[in-house]
């Protein structure tokens, strides 16, 4: 049992193994979100062949949206702020003739006009920055998963107390065997 339990319902993607395949350990699923296996890939020796065009990953309900809400690029979040500023400017222009006395109406209108101009420029700038973000959301999920996998194995290597490449390779190999329901001890013989 892992000291840090893994809750698959919190992952953005759910792994969908082909029929007849074993279901991997949730730790493998966590550390390989969005993984696209190469042709002929078999995570364990007697895994059935992969059906043609198999879809490996399925969006995991609200966790998919939660994942992106917390990782939205700054331009996407800023878009709402700029839009709000433009709306405030429009509101100021509409309300100032009724709320302000005399010459203050022009000051309220001018301030509203400035807010509208700044807001529109901000919205346009945010759209331009947003177009530079990754087009494929799976790329973002894969990058997140790669970071988690690197950190996981770095912790395991540190606990092992050695930096020997052979020990590191053995640790990774044994972890993959366990995650797919194989016994690492049997694989060594």
C-alpha positions in Angstrom: 0.0 0.0 0.0 1.3 3.4 -1.0 1.9 5.9 1.9 0.3 8.5 -0.4 -3.0 7.2 -1.7 -4.0 8.1 -5.3 -7.5 9.2 -6.1 -8.2 8.5 -9.9 -11.3 10.7 -9.7 -9.1 13.8 -9.5 -7.1 13.1 -12.7 -8.1 15.1 -15.8 -8.1 11.9 -17.9 -9.3 8.4 -17.3 -7.3 5.5 -18.8 -9.4 3.2 -21.0 -7.6 -0.1 -21.5 -8.7 -2.3 -24.4 -10.9 -5.3 -23.6 -8.9 -8.1 -22.0 -6.2 -5.8 -20.7 -5.4 -5.5 -17.0 -6.3 -2.2 -15.4 -3.1 -0.4 -14.4 -2.4 0.8 -10.9 -3.8 4.3 -10.3 -0.2 5.6 -9.7 0.7 4.6 -13.3 -2.5 6.4 -14.5 -1.6 9.5 -12.5 2.0 9.6 -13.9 1.1 8.9 -17.5 -1.9 11.1 -18.2 -2.3 11.5 -22.0 0.4 8.9 -22.8 0.3 7.8 -26.4 1.8 4.4 -26.7 4.1 3.6 -29.6 3.0 1.0 -32.2 3.2 -2.5 -30.7 3.4 -1.3 -27.1 2.6 -3.9 -24.5 2.9 -2.9 -20.8 3.2 -6.6 -19.8 4.3 -9.7 -21.6 0.9 -11.3 -22.3 -1.2 -8.2 -23.1 -3.6 -8.7 -26.0 -2.9 -6.8 -29.2 -4.1 -3.2 -29.4 -7.2 -2.7 -31.5 -6.8 -0.4 -34.5 -7.5 3.3 -33.6 -8.0 2.6 -29.9 -8.8 5.7 -27.8 -6.6 5.4 -24.7 -7.8 8.4 -22.7 -11.3 9.8 -21.8 -12.0 13.1 -20.2 -12.7 12.4 -16.5 -15.9 14.4 -15.9 -15.5 17.5 -13.9 -11.9 16.8 -13.1 -11.1 17.6 -16.7 -12.6 21.1 -16.3 -11.1 21.6 -12.8 -7.7 20.8 -14.2 -7.9 23.6 -16.8 -9.6 26.1 -14.6 -6.6 26.1 -12.3 -4.1 26.1 -15.1 -5.7 28.6 -17.4 -3.1 30.9 -19.0 -3.0 34.4 -17.7 -4.5 36.0 -20.8 -7.6 33.9 -20.4 -8.1 35.0 -16.8 -7.2 38.6 -17.7 -9.7 38.7 -20.4 -12.5 39.0 -17.9 -10.8 41.8 -16.1 -10.3 43.9 -19.3 -13.9 43.2 -20.3 -15.1 44.4 -16.9 -13.1 47.6 -17.3 -14.7 48.3 -20.7 -18.2 47.5 -19.2 -17.5 49.9 -16.3 -16.6 52.6 -18.8 -19.8 52.1 -20.7 -21.8 52.1 -17.5 -20.1 55.4 -16.5 -21.0 57.0 -19.8 -24.6 56.0 -19.6 -25.1 56.9 -15.9 -23.0 60.1 -15.6 -25.6 62.4 -17.2 -28.1 61.3 -14.6 -25.8 61.0 -11.5 -23.4 63.9 -11.9 -24.2 67.7 -11.7 -23.3 70.2 -14.3 -19.8 70.0 -15.8 -19.0 66.8 -13.9 -21.1 65.0 -16.5 -18.2 65.6 -19.0 -15.6 64.4 -16.6 -17.7 61.2 -15.9 -18.1 60.7 -19.7 -14.4 61.3 -20.3 -13.4 58.8 -17.6 -15.9 56.3 -19.0 -14.4 56.8 -22.5 -10.9 56.1 -21.1 -12.1 53.0 -19.4 -13.7 51.7 -22.6 -10.6 52.4 -24.7 -8.3 50.7 -22.1 -10.7 47.8 -21.7 -11.0 47.1 -25.4 -7.2 47.4 -25.9 -6.8 44.9 -23.0 -9.3 42.5 -24.5 -7.5 42.6 -27.9 -4.1 42.1 -26.2 -5.4 39.2 -24.2 -6.8 37.5 -27.3 -3.5 37.8 -29.0 -1.6 36.3 -26.1 -4.2 33.6 -25.8 -3.6 32.6 -29.4 0.0 31.7 -28.5 -1.1 29.1 -25.9 -0.9 25.4 -26.8 -3.7 24.3 -29.2 -3.9 20.8 -27.9 -5.1 20.5 -24.2 -3.6 17.0 -24.1 -0.2 18.6 -24.5 -0.8 20.5 -21.3 -1.9 17.4 -19.5 1.1 15.4 -20.7 3.5 18.1 -19.6 1.8 18.1 -16.1 2.1 14.4 -16.0 5.7 14.4 -17.0 6.6 16.8 -14.2 4.8 14.6 -11.7 6.5 11.4 -13.0 9.9 13.1 -12.8 9.2 14.3 -9.2 7.9 10.9 -8.2 11.0 9.0 -9.4 13.3 11.7 -8.0 11.8 11.1 -4.5 12.1 7.3 -5.0 15.8 7.7 -6.0 16.4 9.9 -3.0 14.8 7.3 -0.7 16.9 4.6 -2.3 20.0 6.6 -1.4 22.0 5.8 -4.5 22.5 7.5 -7.8 23.8 4.4 -9.6 22.2 4.3 -13.1 21.7 0.5 -12.7 19.8 1.0 -9.5 17.7 3.8 -11.0 16.8 1.6 -14.0 15.9 -1.3 -11.8 13.7 0.9 -9.6 11.8 2.3 -12.6 11.5 -1.2 -14.2 10.2 -2.8 -11.0 7.7 0.1 -10.5 6.3 -0.4 -14.0 6.0 -4.2 -13.5 4.1 -3.6 -10.2 1.8 -1.0 -11.8 0.8 -3.5 -14.4 0.2 -6.4 -12.1 3.5 -8.2 -12.6 5.7 -9.4 -9.9 9.2 -7.8 -10.1 10.7 -10.8 -8.4 9.5 -13.2 -11.2 10.9 -10.9 -13.9 14.4 -11.2 -12.5 14.6 -15.0 -12.8 
